[in-house]
Amino acid sequence: MTAYFTRRLLLMIPTFLGITLMVFTITRFVPGGPIERMITQMQMMQGDQMETTRDADESGSGAALSDEQRADLEEYYGFDKPIIVSYLTWLGKVVRLDLGMSTRFNEPVWDLIKSRIPISLTYGLTSMLIIYLVTIPLGIFKAIKHNSAFDNISSSIIFVTYAIPGYIIGLGVLVLFAFHWEVFPLGGFISEDFDDFSRLEQLKDVIWHGVLPMVAYVAGSFAGGTFLMKNVMMDNLAADYIRTAMAKGLDFKKAVVRHALRNSLVPIATGIGHSISVILSGSFLIETIFNIDGMGLLGYESILQRDYPVVLGILAISSTLFLIGNILSDIAVALVDPRVQFGK
């Protein structure tokens, strides 16, 4: 097993290099960028000089920046070097835990990401916990009560929530419970006077602000896990070893808990590690609706603003977490099912 996980760790390196190099190359060929954005901003500030600028552009000699200034900016951002050289320079900084400077905020990328990690972790971990706490027992109960009224009604509800996008549900609960009935706040992660609260009041404030966004996050996420758990549980309940155990006098409830449940958790365990990167990614639509300044909104705005250092910084973190999650999934499967033996 040690040799297997050592190989998996070593395979993370070329996978990470391939993902980041591909995206890094794409950022170089996508129209726009920090220099073009700076030129646009300077042109907008030259409102009373637009006619002069337009005449100069027609002659091919005018621009918001001179050729020397543009060359200096290209050197500063590394655009004057070949792609592979610039990539290796960026990679060298990442190895030293330096994600660079944001071209939009002119702040260290890690500081921007670090300030949003607690928000993303709060919603990500809570939503994942809620999803597993609901889908596992619900899937078990649906398998036991297959084709019953409960099974059919719960399936209908799950399919309806799955069919409606999370941001639509978010808009609905926001209008109803925040705007119309004013039960919950319209948005944000905490109140403006959060620092003046006691620890218990701060906890209540975070929960109060998080109820509606959490509903939007998890509403459509129960279908996959629930039906996966139900189908696997039904297969195990129909297996010979369950019938043999019950024929020897084992109670049905004990047969489910002691035998069928553990084997049914194997497919669920494979997805736990994969959820690690999703925890931090967030949803930019939900974060926009509820005015939550998390990782999803930061990544989305960075793509629109061509803030490539932030985009690459988020990519580096999420890619690393995803690759680590794959290994953790294997560990989770081994813990749930002792029969699993990894090759040497």
N, C-alpha and C positions, 0 to 999 in steps of 0.2 A: 504493500500500500504506500509506503514511503517513496518508493521509486516512481509510482504512478503520479503522486501529487507533485513530486519534483519535476517530472516531465511537463505536467500541466502548468506549473509556475514558469518554467523556461519557455513554454509556448506562448505565454502571455506577452513576451517581449516582441517577437515578430508580428503578432496580431495587433498590438498597440501601435507599433511603427506603421503598419499598413493602414490602419484606420486614420491616424493623425496625418500621415503623409498625403493620403487621398484628399482629405478635407482641406489641408493646408494648400495643396495645389489648386483646388477649386476656388479658394478665396483669391488667388492671384489672377484668375481669368474672369471672375464675375465682374461685370461693369460696376463702376463706383468704388469708393474706398475712402480712407481718411483724407487723402490729399484732395480728391474731387469734392468731398463734402466741405472741406475748408475753403476751397475756391468758391463753391456755391454760397457759403455763408458770407464770404467777403463781398461777393457780387451783390447779395441782398442788402448788405450794409452800405453799399455805394448807390443808394437810391437816386440821389441827385446827379450821379455821374453815369447812369445807365446808357444814356445816348452816346456818350464818349466811348464807353466800353463796347457798345454794339458796333460803332463805326470801326473801332480798332479790331474787333473780332472779324469783321468783314474783310479787313485788309490782311488778316492772318497773323498780326503781330501783337494783338492785345490779349491780355489775360489778367486775372486778379493777382497772380503771382508771376514774378519774373522767372526766366529760365534758371537763374542761379538759385533763387529761393526754392523752386520746385525740385531742383537737383539736391539741395540740402535736405528737403523733406523726404525725398526718396531714399537718401542715404540714412536718415534718422530712422525711418520705418523699415529699412532693409529691402526696399523695392529695387535698389540698384544692383543687387546681387542675383545670381542664378537661384532658381527655386530650391535646389538641393542644398546649396550653401546657406540660404536663409533658413531652411527647415532645420538643418543641423545646429545652427545658431540658436534657434528657438528651443530645440530639443535639449541642448546643453543647459539652457536656463531652467527648463522644466525639471531636469534632473537635480538641479540645485534648489528646487521648490520656488523658482521665480517665474511667475506666469506673465510677466511683463506689465506694461502700463496701458490702461484703457485710453483709446484715442478719443472717446466721447466725453468721459468724465475727468481725464487726465489724473487718474488715481491708480494705484496698484490693483491689478485684476484680482489678486487674492483677497484684498480688503473688501472689494465689492461682493465677491462670492461669499466670503466669510460672514458678512453681515446678513446674508439671506439664508444661510444654511439652517439656523434655528427655526425659521418659519417653515422651510420646506420639510425639515425633519419632523416638526410637530404635526403637520398635516399628513405627511407621508406615512409615518409610523402609526399614527392613530387610524388612518383609513385602512392600512393593511391589517392592523389588529382587528378592527371591526369586521372587515371582509372575511377573515379566517374564522372569527368567532361565530359568524352567521352561517357561512357556507358549509362548514364541516358538519355541525349538528343538523342543519337543515337538509343537507344531502343524505345524511344517515336516516333521518326520519322519513324522508320522501322515498328512500329505497325500501324501508320496512313497510310503509303505507302505500306502496305502488298502486296506481290506478284508483286510489280512494278519492273522496271529495277534497281532502286537504291537499293531496298531491296535484290534482288538476287545478285547483284555485291558486295555489302558490306558484305553479308553473306559469299560469296566465299573468299573474302579477309580475313575476320575474321577467318574462318576455316583454311586457309593456315597458318596464323601467329600462330594460336593455335597449329597446328600440328608440327611446328618447335620449338624445345627446345630453351629456351632463350640464353643458352650459345653458341649455333650454330649461332644464329643471332648476338650475341656479337662478335664472331670470324669473321663473315662476314663483319660487319660494321667496325671492327678494322682494318682488312686488307685493306678494300677499302678506308675508309675516313682518317685513321691515317697513315697507312704504304704507300699506293699507292699515294693518293692525298695529304696527310699531312695537312689536314684541321683541325684535332683535335689531341690532344696529344695521345701518345700510352698507357698511363695509369696514375695511381696515382689519388689522390683526390685534391691536390693543387700543385702549382709549388714550386720549391726549394727556390725561392726568394719571397715567399708569404708574409712574414712579412714586406718586404720593400714596398709593394703596399699600395695605399690608400684604403679606405673602398670600394669605387666604383670599383676599380681595383680588389680587393679581391673578390667581388661578381661576377664580370665578369670571373675571373679565376676559381672559383668554378663551375660556369655554363659551362664554356668552357670544363673543365675536366669531367663534369657530363652528357653531352649530349649523348655520345655513351653508357655508362653504363645504362642510363635511358631508351634508346631505347631497350636494351636487357632485362631490368627489365619488361617493360610494354607491349612489343610486343605481347606476347601470353596471356595477362591477360584480354583482352576485351571480349572474347567469353561468359564466364559465366554470367557476369553482363548484357551484352547487350541483350542476348536472354532471360534472366530472366525478365528483364524490358519489353521487347517486348511482351512476352507471358502474363504477368500479365496485361499490359496495354490493350492488345487485349481482355482479359476476362472482364475487367472493361468497355471497350467501348461497349461491347455487352450486358452489364447488363441492367436490366430493369430501374434502376434509371437514367441512362444516356439517354435512350430513352424517359423516362418521362420528364426529364429536357428539352430535345430538343423539345419535343412535346408542351411544354408550352412556347416555343419561345426563349429558351436560345441558343445562338450561339454555333456552334460546337467547336470553339477554346476555348470559355469560359468554355464549358462543360468539355473539356480535362483538362484545367488548374485548374479549381475550384474543380472538383469532381474526375475525373479518375486519375489524377496525384497523388494526396495525398494518395489515397488508393493503388496505384501501388507502392508507395515508402515503404510500410510496409515490404515486403520481402528484399528489399535493406537495410533497417535500421537494420534488424536482423544480417547482416553480418558486420556492422561497428565496433561493439565492438570486434568481433572475430579477426579483423585485427590488433588489438593493439600489440599482441605478435609477429605477422608476421612482423610488421614494424621494430623490432629490430633484427629479426633473419637473414635477408639478404640471399644472395645466395653465397655459398662458391665458386661455379664454376665461376660465373660472377666476383666475387671479385678477384679470382685467375687470370682470363684472363686480367682484367684491373688493376691488382696490387693495389687493394683497401684493406686496412687493417681494415676491419670492423668486426662486430660481427660474421657473418657467417664464415669467414675465421678463426677467432680465435677459434670458437667452433669446427670446422672441424680439425684443427691442434692439438687442445687439446685432441680430441678423439684419433687421430693417435699416439700422444706422450704419451698417458695415463696420461695426466695432470688432474687428477680427481678433485682437488679443483676448477679448472677453469670450468670444465664440470658441476659440481654440482652448482657452482655459477651462470652460465648462465641458468641452468635448474630452479633454485630457482626464478630468475628474470622473465624468460619467463612464468613459471607456474603461478606466481602471476599475471602477466599482462593478461594472458589468462583468469583466473578466474574473474578478475575485468572486463575484456571485456565482459564476459557473462552477467554480471549485467548491464553494459552500453548498451548492445544490448536491454535488456528489457526496459530500460529507453528511448532509442531512439524509440522503437516501440510505447511506451505510448505517446511520444510527437507527433509522426506522426499520430497515430490513437487514438483519444480520447475515442473511444468505448472500448478500451482494459481496462479491470478491473482485477487487480490482487487480488487473494484470500487473505482473512485475516487470 
